[in-house]
């Protein structure tokens, strides 16, 4: 059987890092993922996906991501049943993250908290080889030594 999910979206809020009683890190967060198609009103729909990361992945997310950041999450979909405050039975659907990556470069969002954007430089002028004559080149003397290849 196969249960893999790969999602790219923006964090809806800052991730929450907690510790289990055994000292294992767990991080919960929600991402907004746009659908590939628009509805009847031509407006794109957004899905809000709950994500859970454990151990080093949880600590990585907590250190490097905040609300509004683009994130790529790879993991598996899990469901769990629980009882809410009013005693109603509920089912939670979430992605358990195995791998998390940055979804944008540091300089893509200057207000991202990564630091100052990288300075931009003009590209160097391309070298033009379109002009020239055969007599602009000189013949090289050949070596009599054998080449090793």
C-alpha angles and dihedrals in degrees: 000000000000128000111168130143127186115187136175120194147119126277112254092205139355112293118256116229117198137165126231117228086263091056097254115147118236126179126194125194141150127228131200113227120188117222118239093238137051125236127239091285089055091243119129117244123226127212119208109215124193115222131192123194127187137206116338092001090055092050091047092053092046093051099042109031136063138165113312097018119133111240136180115214127190118188148100132290117244134180128205133182124226142160119247127220091275094051095256117144112241137180122217121204116198142155116243104214119227096169132019128190139179111265096201138030122261092249094047091084115031091192092052097107093244091113134258118345117256115262115252123228130196112256115254118262111265117247112246119219095169095102129056140087134244091253089062088077129071126212114244122226112250121237117234092212118106115248116233093230 
